[in-house]
């Protein structure tokens, strides 16, 4: 089975979550950003700490979706995680900002 596309659109992620698909959401922003705005269910693992969490992430059986503010950092992290063998990892395109605009306006924009 080939890996999924490197990026996932907010609409597709919402549909998969609404359908009850078990997905691990990893927010790679800084703690102050996570405090300001977050997608419900997203776990904070700041980008700089991702290498230290690699053993745990490698054990994960659910698909991983990496989230940041606009999708730049999450794309870098998802690319790196794929290089480490996590083929089921994706980046949320547009990050929390696009999620707020297209899916859930209750998530603050900053």
Backbone as ProteinMPNN parsed JSONL, in Angstrom:
{"seq_chain_A": "XXXXXXXXXXXXXXXXXXXXXXXXXXXXXXXXXXXXXXXXXXXXXXXXXXXXXXXXXXXXXXXXXXXXXXXXXXXXXXXXXXXXXXXXXXXXXXXXXXXXXXXXXXXXXX", "coords_chain_A": {"N_chain_A": [[0.847, -1.184, 0.0], [0.621, 2.154, -0.89], [2.015, 5.18, 0.519], [-0.003, 7.813, 2.014], [-0.877, 11.043, 0.508], [1.474, 13.726, 1.11], [0.391, 16.013, 2.244], [-2.702, 16.885, 3.862], [-5.927, 18.068, 3.282], [-7.914, 20.424, 5.154], [-10.709, 19.865, 4.961], [-10.799, 17.147, 4.234], [-9.545, 15.97, 6.46], [-11.385, 16.657, 8.477], [-13.651, 15.224, 7.599], [-12.702, 12.579, 7.83], [-12.238, 12.467, 10.611], [-14.843, 12.948, 11.535], [-16.007, 10.62, 10.638], [-15.111, 8.876, 12.462], [-12.574, 7.846, 12.279], [-9.576, 6.693, 13.689], [-7.184, 8.958, 14.403], [-4.087, 10.391, 15.08], [-3.455, 13.527, 16.199], [-0.935, 15.839, 15.982], [0.375, 18.655, 17.261], [2.765, 20.9, 16.358], [3.515, 23.416, 17.094], [4.614, 26.164, 19.21], [4.233, 26.221, 22.834], [2.877, 28.65, 23.682], [1.476, 29.323, 21.381], [-0.208, 27.163, 21.061], [-1.779, 27.523, 23.272], [-3.201, 29.787, 22.523], [-4.739, 29.032, 20.275], [-6.194, 26.048, 19.193], [-6.741, 22.895, 17.625], [-9.32, 20.795, 18.539], [-8.431, 17.928, 20.377], [-5.838, 17.783, 19.487], [-2.485, 17.06, 20.2], [0.119, 18.581, 21.914], [3.35, 18.746, 20.773], [6.075, 20.336, 20.596], [7.924, 21.475, 17.723], [10.769, 21.468, 17.982], [11.139, 19.438, 19.792], [10.407, 17.099, 18.629], [12.314, 15.114, 17.596], [13.073, 13.825, 20.009], [10.731, 12.567, 20.666], [10.492, 10.61, 18.827], [10.753, 7.719, 19.217], [8.28, 7.084, 20.505], [6.461, 8.031, 18.569], [7.066, 6.331, 16.483], [6.011, 3.96, 17.404], [3.348, 4.363, 17.123], [0.235, 3.345, 15.855], [-1.893, 4.49, 14.626], [-2.826, 6.728, 11.905], [-0.818, 9.677, 11.5], [-1.325, 13.124, 11.829], [0.184, 16.102, 11.336], [0.289, 19.332, 12.716], [0.454, 22.891, 12.407], [0.75, 26.484, 12.49], [0.393, 27.728, 9.863], [1.007, 25.665, 8.168], [3.634, 25.316, 7.35], [5.778, 24.598, 9.161], [4.692, 22.155, 9.983], [4.74, 20.72, 7.606], [7.477, 20.471, 7.217], [8.112, 18.891, 9.452], [6.524, 16.601, 8.976], [7.703, 15.711, 6.605], [10.29, 15.108, 7.556], [9.62, 13.105, 9.431], [8.641, 11.136, 7.721], [11.011, 10.529, 6.413], [12.201, 9.211, 8.473], [10.879, 6.88, 8.455], [8.127, 6.87, 8.974], [5.649, 6.44, 7.23], [2.948, 6.903, 7.236], [2.377, 9.47, 7.922], [1.095, 12.79, 7.765], [0.803, 16.256, 6.789], [-1.184, 18.937, 7.908], [-2.611, 20.906, 5.588], [-2.343, 24.396, 5.373], [-2.67, 24.684, 8.099], [-3.684, 25.6, 11.507], [-4.82, 28.024, 10.962], [-6.108, 27.86, 8.416], [-7.855, 25.799, 9.079], [-9.485, 27.103, 10.933], [-10.663, 29.029, 9.256], [-12.031, 27.462, 7.344], [-13.261, 25.231, 8.57], [-13.782, 25.284, 11.452], [-14.748, 28.027, 12.944], [-14.61, 28.655, 15.62], [-12.089, 28.144, 16.486], [-9.582, 30.24, 17.323], [-8.082, 32.737, 15.225], [-4.823, 33.971, 14.651]], "CA_chain_A": [[0.0, 0.0, 0.0], [1.447, 3.355, -0.98], [1.717, 6.156, 1.572], [-0.952, 8.865, 1.63], [-0.211, 12.29, 0.114], [2.196, 14.369, 2.208], [-0.503, 16.976, 2.889], [-4.126, 16.583, 3.916], [-6.747, 19.278, 3.337], [-8.777, 20.461, 6.333], [-11.997, 19.212, 4.704], [-10.611, 15.696, 4.281], [-9.295, 15.596, 7.848], [-12.668, 16.767, 9.193], [-14.477, 14.089, 7.174], [-12.151, 11.361, 8.434], [-12.51, 12.524, 12.049], [-16.294, 12.79, 11.705], [-16.322, 9.215, 10.374], [-14.612, 8.085, 13.577], [-11.263, 7.261, 12.014], [-8.611, 7.032, 14.735], [-6.057, 9.725, 13.873], [-3.336, 11.117, 16.115], [-3.159, 14.898, 15.794], [0.265, 16.323, 16.665], [0.562, 20.1, 17.065], [4.196, 21.143, 16.526], [3.763, 24.824, 17.411], [5.123, 26.443, 20.552], [3.155, 26.189, 23.83], [2.061, 29.868, 23.699], [0.581, 29.272, 20.224], [-1.204, 26.13, 21.359], [-2.701, 28.138, 24.239], [-4.04, 30.764, 21.811], [-5.665, 28.394, 19.333], [-5.854, 24.646, 18.95], [-7.767, 22.007, 17.097], [-9.652, 19.845, 19.602], [-7.818, 16.607, 20.288], [-4.437, 17.862, 19.07], [-1.5, 16.902, 21.263], [1.245, 19.486, 21.709], [4.743, 18.276, 20.782], [6.761, 21.381, 19.838], [8.793, 21.022, 16.644], [12.148, 21.222, 18.433], [11.179, 18.245, 20.638], [9.965, 15.936, 17.848], [13.279, 14.004, 17.588], [13.011, 13.105, 21.274], [9.489, 11.79, 20.705], [10.482, 9.671, 17.706], [10.418, 6.336, 19.595], [6.835, 7.006, 20.737], [5.766, 8.215, 17.29], [7.29, 5.113, 15.683], [5.115, 2.91, 17.927], [1.959, 4.738, 16.831], [-0.394, 2.572, 14.787], [-2.847, 5.359, 13.939], [-2.223, 7.734, 11.035], [-0.416, 10.912, 12.165], [-1.494, 14.388, 11.114], [0.984, 17.12, 11.996], [-0.401, 20.621, 12.609], [1.109, 24.105, 12.89], [-0.067, 27.676, 12.263], [0.037, 27.882, 8.45], [1.348, 24.467, 7.414], [5.043, 25.277, 6.945], [6.509, 23.75, 10.109], [4.143, 20.793, 9.967], [5.227, 20.073, 6.384], [8.876, 20.106, 7.494], [8.108, 17.778, 10.409], [5.983, 15.415, 8.291], [8.74, 15.25, 5.676], [11.333, 14.482, 8.364], [9.1, 11.861, 9.99], [8.621, 10.15, 6.636], [12.406, 10.112, 6.213], [12.503, 8.312, 9.588], [10.123, 5.655, 8.245], [6.71, 6.995, 9.323], [5.008, 6.704, 5.944], [1.537, 7.238, 7.447], [2.347, 10.825, 8.474], [0.684, 13.856, 6.853], [0.769, 17.627, 7.298], [-2.446, 19.624, 7.644], [-2.355, 22.068, 4.741], [-2.914, 25.645, 5.876], [-2.594, 24.708, 9.549], [-4.84, 25.998, 12.311], [-5.441, 29.189, 10.343], [-7.058, 27.392, 7.405], [-8.88, 25.034, 9.798], [-10.404, 28.094, 11.49], [-11.405, 29.678, 8.168], [-12.855, 26.545, 6.552], [-13.927, 24.151, 9.314], [-14.256, 25.619, 12.794], [-14.426, 29.405, 13.283], [-14.39, 28.787, 17.061], [-10.636, 28.111, 16.685], [-9.15, 31.601, 17.062], [-7.012, 33.05, 14.28], [-3.85, 34.916, 15.226]], "C_chain_A": [[0.891, 1.244, 0.0], [1.061, 4.347, 0.116], [0.713, 7.197, 1.083], [-0.188, 10.097, 1.144], [0.431, 12.949, 1.334], [1.321, 15.374, 2.956], [-1.941, 16.477, 2.837], [-4.877, 17.905, 4.056], [-7.614, 19.249, 4.591], [-10.105, 19.731, 6.128], [-11.881, 17.689, 4.786], [-10.363, 15.226, 5.709], [-10.589, 15.628, 8.649], [-13.562, 15.576, 8.871], [-14.002, 12.794, 7.828], [-12.403, 11.328, 9.94], [-13.992, 12.31, 12.328], [-16.734, 11.343, 11.492], [-15.753, 8.29, 11.442], [-13.263, 7.431, 13.329], [-10.291, 7.665, 13.123], [-7.375, 7.688, 14.117], [-5.389, 10.434, 15.044], [-2.953, 12.48, 15.557], [-2.003, 15.413, 16.637], [0.492, 17.781, 16.278], [2.023, 20.425, 17.372], [4.529, 22.607, 16.798], [4.333, 24.955, 18.822], [3.95, 26.464, 21.555], [2.287, 27.448, 23.84], [1.094, 29.901, 22.518], [-0.557, 28.287, 20.471], [-2.241, 26.667, 22.351], [-3.679, 29.07, 23.529], [-5.118, 30.104, 20.964], [-5.236, 26.953, 19.129], [-7.058, 23.897, 18.4], [-8.058, 20.982, 18.19], [-9.032, 18.467, 19.347], [-6.359, 16.625, 19.876], [-3.521, 17.858, 20.279], [-0.297, 17.793, 20.949], [2.578, 18.755, 21.86], [5.512, 19.301, 19.955], [7.803, 20.815, 18.863], [10.186, 20.637, 17.133], [12.263, 19.95, 19.269], [10.781, 16.971, 19.889], [11.013, 14.815, 17.835], [13.265, 13.182, 18.88], [11.763, 12.251, 21.421], [9.436, 10.724, 19.611], [10.179, 8.234, 18.123], [8.909, 6.144, 19.818], [6.068, 7.106, 19.419], [5.933, 6.987, 16.39], [6.373, 3.978, 16.128], [3.656, 3.161, 17.561], [1.413, 3.916, 15.665], [-1.426, 3.397, 14.016], [-2.116, 6.251, 12.934], [-1.903, 8.985, 11.857], [-0.721, 12.092, 11.262], [-0.804, 15.455, 11.948], [0.39, 18.487, 11.682], [0.519, 21.738, 13.083], [0.196, 25.293, 12.553], [-0.546, 27.801, 10.816], [0.419, 26.687, 7.587], [2.793, 24.358, 6.977], [5.845, 24.352, 7.858], [6.006, 22.312, 10.074], [4.596, 20.026, 8.724], [6.68, 19.633, 6.569], [8.933, 18.888, 8.415], [7.601, 16.505, 9.732], [7.006, 14.845, 7.315], [9.838, 14.516, 6.436], [10.856, 13.148, 8.933], [9.016, 10.768, 8.924], [10.032, 9.639, 6.347], [12.853, 9.141, 7.31], [11.68, 7.021, 9.508], [8.647, 5.72, 8.594], [5.913, 7.398, 8.075], [3.556, 7.155, 6.085], [1.348, 8.65, 8.011], [1.958, 11.838, 7.399], [0.729, 15.196, 7.573], [-0.585, 18.233, 6.958], [-2.156, 20.877, 6.825], [-3.075, 23.295, 5.294], [-2.966, 25.763, 7.385], [-3.871, 25.128, 10.265], [-5.563, 27.191, 11.694], [-6.48, 28.77, 9.303], [-8.175, 26.57, 8.039], [-9.938, 25.99, 10.346], [-11.27, 28.719, 10.401], [-12.4, 28.738, 7.492], [-13.694, 25.559, 7.36], [-14.558, 24.638, 10.608], [-13.859, 27.047, 13.175], [-14.264, 29.643, 14.784], [-12.898, 28.696, 17.4], [-10.118, 29.502, 16.34], [-8.037, 31.682, 16.012], [-6.092, 34.066, 14.926], [-2.773, 35.212, 14.221]], "O_chain_A": [[1.809, 1.356, 0.812], [-0.078, 4.355, 0.584], [0.593, 7.435, -0.119], [1.023, 10.188, 1.346], [-0.022, 12.749, 2.462], [1.486, 15.566, 4.161], [-2.345, 15.761, 1.921], [-4.499, 18.758, 4.859], [-8.009, 18.175, 5.047], [-10.576, 19.047, 7.037], [-12.756, 17.022, 5.339], [-10.903, 14.203, 6.129], [-10.857, 14.71, 9.423], [-14.162, 14.986, 9.77], [-14.811, 12.008, 8.321], [-12.745, 10.28, 10.488], [-14.356, 11.579, 13.249], [-17.712, 10.891, 12.088], [-15.888, 7.07, 11.35], [-12.852, 6.553, 14.088], [-10.19, 8.845, 13.459], [-6.616, 7.041, 13.395], [-6.065, 11.009, 15.897], [-2.223, 12.578, 14.571], [-2.081, 15.422, 17.865], [0.765, 18.096, 15.12], [2.475, 20.252, 18.503], [5.695, 22.998, 16.741], [4.505, 23.962, 19.529], [2.807, 26.699, 21.164], [1.07, 27.339, 23.991], [0.0, 30.452, 22.639], [-1.712, 28.548, 20.135], [-3.42, 26.318, 22.285], [-4.853, 29.134, 23.893], [-6.264, 30.555, 20.935], [-4.057, 26.67, 18.917], [-8.213, 24.224, 18.675], [-7.132, 20.362, 18.714], [-9.107, 17.927, 18.244], [-5.699, 15.586, 19.911], [-3.757, 18.568, 21.257], [0.237, 17.755, 19.841], [2.894, 18.219, 22.922], [5.598, 19.161, 18.735], [8.465, 19.817, 19.145], [10.721, 19.599, 16.742], [13.365, 19.43, 19.444], [10.816, 15.882, 20.461], [10.649, 13.657, 18.042], [13.43, 11.963, 18.835], [11.742, 11.312, 22.217], [8.439, 10.014, 19.486], [9.402, 7.569, 17.436], [8.336, 5.152, 19.368], [5.128, 6.345, 19.186], [5.031, 6.651, 15.623], [5.999, 3.128, 15.319], [2.823, 2.262, 17.677], [2.052, 3.806, 14.618], [-1.791, 3.05, 12.892], [-0.921, 6.505, 13.088], [-2.627, 9.316, 12.796], [-0.413, 12.067, 10.07], [-1.154, 15.685, 13.106], [0.033, 18.773, 10.539], [1.274, 21.565, 14.04], [-1.005, 25.111, 12.354], [-1.74, 27.961, 10.565], [0.173, 26.702, 6.381], [3.155, 23.399, 6.296], [6.513, 23.433, 7.386], [6.793, 21.367, 10.129], [4.811, 18.815, 8.786], [7.066, 18.55, 6.129], [9.712, 17.964, 8.182], [8.195, 15.44, 9.901], [7.156, 13.628, 7.213], [10.272, 13.439, 6.027], [11.6, 12.168, 8.922], [9.294, 9.603, 9.206], [10.224, 8.455, 6.068], [13.77, 8.345, 7.105], [11.774, 6.169, 10.391], [7.965, 4.698, 8.514], [5.555, 8.564, 7.904], [2.995, 7.73, 5.152], [0.276, 8.98, 8.519], [2.427, 11.759, 6.264], [0.696, 15.261, 8.802], [-1.081, 18.063, 5.845], [-1.522, 21.809, 7.321], [-4.257, 23.24, 5.636], [-3.276, 26.834, 7.907], [-4.973, 25.034, 9.725], [-6.769, 27.354, 11.876], [-7.605, 29.271, 9.309], [-9.319, 26.633, 7.589], [-11.136, 25.727, 10.241], [-12.469, 28.917, 10.594], [-13.49, 29.162, 7.108], [-14.73, 25.097, 6.883], [-15.749, 24.425, 10.834], [-12.755, 27.264, 13.675], [-13.825, 30.72, 15.187], [-12.483, 29.121, 18.478], [-10.199, 29.913, 15.183], [-7.172, 30.81, 15.93], [-6.548, 34.931, 15.674], [-1.858, 35.984, 14.507]]}, "name": "protein", "num_of_chains": 1, "seq": "XXXXXXXXXXXXXXXXXXXXXXXXXXXXXXXXXXXXXXXXXXXXXXXXXXXXXXXXXXXXXXXXXXXXXXXXXXXXXXXXXXXXXXXXXXXXXXXXXXXXXXXXXXXXXX"}
